[in-house]
């Protein structure tokens, strides 16, 4: 099958969405499918306002349309709701091609936190984006229920996986050589240093030992200045990241707005238990949606979760990560795809579509 994946999130960006899509594309290719990724690197770009490290395609429609016409895929998947996602949506609707989409990130919450945009405005825009989709892939059942409550339709559960070979199990926390020996216990955060991650909830918590932050983002400079005793290691390659996970005693995940949280799986695969809040991503990743927390601890009080996670054996964290394979995630993704020539209802243009088409794509 010839598959086109359209995404505004792609290498060299470093985040969970990019990691998920890179692993997915590899899994699809390993399964014998021919995959073309349409990403910002193929277009002129500009930095995303207020979100350093993210480049967005500028006026991409004409070139994207030529790529889609030339490739003539059997299935199209729009992974993100940025300029490329909107351009591909416009192309598919105009040509009556069926397509699927994905809800990876709670951008309405990010817009609310960063720019005070009302949540219902953001969700109205996203609902409009996904309306013509033949299947909206959602990473957790909690997010699926939330989107149902906000009027989204054609939702499909699609969980993710983790590379358990790269993120190998270590029965005891090791020293991370670039930092040398640290006061134990070592608490680690990995992710964007940004508004939606709740990172300051971790930084100001009264946890003994050493705190390490791995990542960059728009809040990095201000938080580095405010919390000088935290170890800040910036961005790391995947192999170094695995070694950093293995050096930690506890992985702390303070986000309240995560749709999944791939970094939790990576930490647990290395044997590092997770302390997190009982919200959508952690509830599913750690099995709490079925009433049995595995691989760490959840609590509305992050410090309480951290204290409970310290008691979780490393091998139990690893066992939880083994529940998530990319082979199964890839097959689930394939099962949700639809043929592009599946008869699709006419979608009438709206004033909102007209504005986006004129000024964004």
Beta strands, then each sheet from edge to edge (+ up, - down):
strand 1: 2-6
strand 2: 34-38
strand 3: 45-47
strand 4: 55-57
strand 5: 75-78
strand 6: 100-103
strand 7: 136-138
strand 8: 155-157
strand 9: 186-190
strand 10: 210-214
strand 11: 231-234
strand 12: 250-253
strand 13: 273-276
strand 14: 296-298
sheet 1: 2+ 1+ 5+ 6+ 7+ 8+
sheet 2: 3+ 4-
sheet 3: 11+ 10+ 9+ 12+ 13+ 14+
end
